[in-house]
């Protein structure tokens, strides 16, 4: 279970770091317009603000920390139930994002929708299963 928790925490942290990069750059895409269309599915003027993107990055970092804490890789202050409930919460959020993305994006034909069906939503569902296993697998 420790290896699953470590891999899951690393993936969550990497996605969080990617959000930090996105605060300043459209990487790996070339333009903000392309980024807005393929990654967020909004017009460029409606891209999420830096503070909102930072909040997502912090949430993903906290999620990674809770998953690692559930496997006793890092210490988590407070009662013993905090990493369990926190990791279960991460699983629930990832499940909602993955299932919601599939439900909405299968009805659209945009660049974002294709990536959402092929990459974003499946990754969220895999993270949901992994975090649920970590949360309840002991």
Protein Blocks (a to p, Z undefined) as FASTA:
>chain_A
ZZmmmmmmmmmmmmmmmmmmmmmoccfbfbfklmmmmmnopafklgccfklmmmmmmmmm
mmmmmmmmmnomaccedjfklmmmmmmmmmmmmmmmmmmmmmmmmmpccfklmmmmmmmm
mmmmmmmmmmmmmmmnZZ
